[in-house]
Amino acid sequence: WCCPPGRRVQSSKLGPTPPRLLSEEEYRLQGEVETQKALAELRSVCQSPEFSAWSTVSRIQSPKRFADFVAGASHVTPSEVSAHEQQFGLASLCMDEQLFEEEDDDDDYDEEEENVNYS
């Protein structure tokens, strides 16, 4: 009732403003922060008296690893970190670029071959 009617119509036409997109660094940082929060929450749930440890341990493949995680150990092993770096790290980006360059070269070669065949 305190805003003029024309002002309300104008603001409703504009709609909600789109959310600001995160930079790659902000995205990575937010992922790390949220992962650490979720892991801490999981640890606290697993340490609570209501948690059925025996039923959980009976269903998992590596009970010792689970117990170590609940006690505060990392949720990933060094070999898993290494494999992740090989697959998704900087080295994989260079290999991807090389693969895409080779595919582009093959496409150029195919186009040249088609032009020669039509001549």
GIJO-V447235 format. One record per residue. SS is DSSP state (~ for helix, > for strand, _ for the rest). NEAR is the number of other ideal C-beta (glycine too) atoms within 10 Angstrom. D_FIRST is the distance of its C-alpha to the first C-alpha in Angstrom with 1 decimal. Layout:
ss->SS near->NEAR d_first->D_FIRST
ss->SS near->NEAR d_first->D_FIRST
//
This chain:
ss->_ near->3 d_first->0.0
ss->_ near->3 d_first->3.8
ss->_ near->8 d_first->5.6
ss->_ near->8 d_first->7.5
ss->~ near->8 d_first->8.4
ss->~ near->8 d_first->11.8
ss->~ near->9 d_first->11.3
ss->~ near->10 d_first->10.1
ss->~ near->9 d_first->13.1
ss->~ near->10 d_first->15.4
ss->~ near->10 d_first->14.9
ss->~ near->8 d_first->15.4
ss->~ near->7 d_first->18.5
ss->~ near->7 d_first->20.1
ss->_ near->7 d_first->20.2
ss->_ near->5 d_first->21.2
ss->_ near->6 d_first->23.6
ss->_ near->6 d_first->27.2
ss->_ near->6 d_first->28.7
ss->_ near->7 d_first->31.2
ss->_ near->7 d_first->34.7
ss->_ near->12 d_first->37.2
ss->_ near->9 d_first->40.4
ss->~ near->7 d_first->43.6
ss->~ near->8 d_first->44.2
ss->~ near->11 d_first->40.8
ss->~ near->11 d_first->41.3
ss->~ near->11 d_first->44.8
ss->~ near->12 d_first->43.6
ss->~ near->11 d_first->40.7
ss->~ near->11 d_first->43.3
ss->~ near->10 d_first->45.7
ss->~ near->10 d_first->43.1
ss->~ near->10 d_first->41.8
ss->~ near->11 d_first->45.3
ss->~ near->11 d_first->46.5
ss->~ near->10 d_first->43.6
ss->~ near->11 d_first->44.4
ss->~ near->13 d_first->48.1
ss->~ near->11 d_first->47.6
ss->~ near->10 d_first->45.5
ss->~ near->13 d_first->48.3
ss->~ near->15 d_first->50.9
ss->~ near->11 d_first->49.1
ss->~ near->11 d_first->48.8
ss->~ near->15 d_first->52.5
ss->~ near->11 d_first->53.5
ss->_ near->8 d_first->51.6
ss->_ near->4 d_first->53.8
ss->_ near->5 d_first->52.1
ss->_ near->13 d_first->53.1
ss->_ near->8 d_first->56.2
ss->~ near->13 d_first->58.3
ss->~ near->8 d_first->61.3
ss->~ near->8 d_first->59.6
ss->~ near->13 d_first->57.9
ss->~ near->13 d_first->61.1
ss->~ near->9 d_first->63.1
ss->~ near->8 d_first->60.9
ss->_ near->10 d_first->60.8
ss->_ near->6 d_first->63.5
ss->_ near->11 d_first->63.7
ss->~ near->13 d_first->63.3
ss->~ near->9 d_first->64.6
ss->~ near->14 d_first->62.1
ss->~ near->17 d_first->59.3
ss->~ near->13 d_first->60.6
ss->~ near->13 d_first->60.8
ss->~ near->17 d_first->57.2
ss->~ near->17 d_first->56.0
ss->_ near->10 d_first->58.1
ss->_ near->8 d_first->56.3
ss->_ near->12 d_first->58.3
ss->_ near->12 d_first->56.8
ss->_ near->15 d_first->55.5
ss->_ near->11 d_first->57.6
ss->_ near->12 d_first->61.2
ss->~ near->8 d_first->62.7
ss->~ near->8 d_first->64.2
ss->~ near->11 d_first->60.8
ss->~ near->12 d_first->59.3
ss->~ near->11 d_first->62.2
ss->~ near->12 d_first->61.9
ss->~ near->12 d_first->58.1
ss->~ near->12 d_first->58.9
ss->~ near->11 d_first->61.6
ss->~ near->9 d_first->59.4
ss->~ near->10 d_first->56.1
ss->_ near->12 d_first->57.1
ss->~ near->8 d_first->58.0
ss->~ near->11 d_first->61.4
ss->~ near->13 d_first->59.9
ss->~ near->10 d_first->57.6
ss->~ near->10 d_first->60.8
ss->~ near->11 d_first->62.5
ss->~ near->10 d_first->59.6
ss->~ near->10 d_first->59.7
ss->~ near->10 d_first->63.5
ss->~ near->10 d_first->63.1
ss->~ near->10 d_first->60.6
ss->~ near->10 d_first->62.8
ss->~ near->10 d_first->65.8
ss->~ near->10 d_first->63.8
ss->~ near->10 d_first->62.9
ss->~ near->10 d_first->66.5
ss->~ near->10 d_first->67.6
ss->~ near->10 d_first->65.2
ss->~ near->10 d_first->66.6
ss->~ near->10 d_first->70.1
ss->~ near->10 d_first->69.3
ss->~ near->10 d_first->68.0
ss->~ near->10 d_first->71.1
ss->~ near->10 d_first->73.3
ss->~ near->10 d_first->71.6
ss->~ near->9 d_first->72.2
ss->~ near->8 d_first->75.8
ss->~ near->7 d_first->76.3
ss->~ near->6 d_first->74.9
ss->_ near->5 d_first->77.1
//
